[in-house]
Amino acid sequence: MPHLMPRISWFLSSAIVLFGDSIVALENRGRLTVEIDGLRNQTGEVCLRVYDRSAGFPGEDEGVVAEQCSNIATVPLTLEFDSLAFGTYAIALFHDENIDAVLNTNFVGIPLEGFGFSNNPTLRSGPPEFQEAVVFVGGRNTTVQIEMQYLF
């Protein structure tokens, strides 16, 4: 009987349930917890976006399925996103030290504030591609750790 457990788990997570006269689909959703370490101070806030596709990643609105800005009360800082559909996502964040809701850059576009991406990819000559930052949310709880990077 142990070989039936994956089938039962799949059935329960994909089931359609009858409640009175209503039909409710139980969706495959989970919580994404993002732990942010390496903040150089507690000034300002951290702004984070979760993308579900490469279009728009990492700086545009297209593909954003969740976003949040938070004051830095503790270091490391932890942010949570509840009820994300199971799937692949990439996370981009920045340390908005002056709270202007913009990742400030110098005249050639190099960030003056801290930033980070899921999977902590090695940066070459610009931000990573979506695939380099992809994480999979496929269970009740998924935790991602991001290390802040500061160039100045």
Summary of the structure (lengths in Angstrom):
residues: 152
radius of gyration: 18.4
end to end distance: 59.0
largest distance: 64.5
contacts: 408
relative contact order: 0.23
helix: 11%
strand: 45%
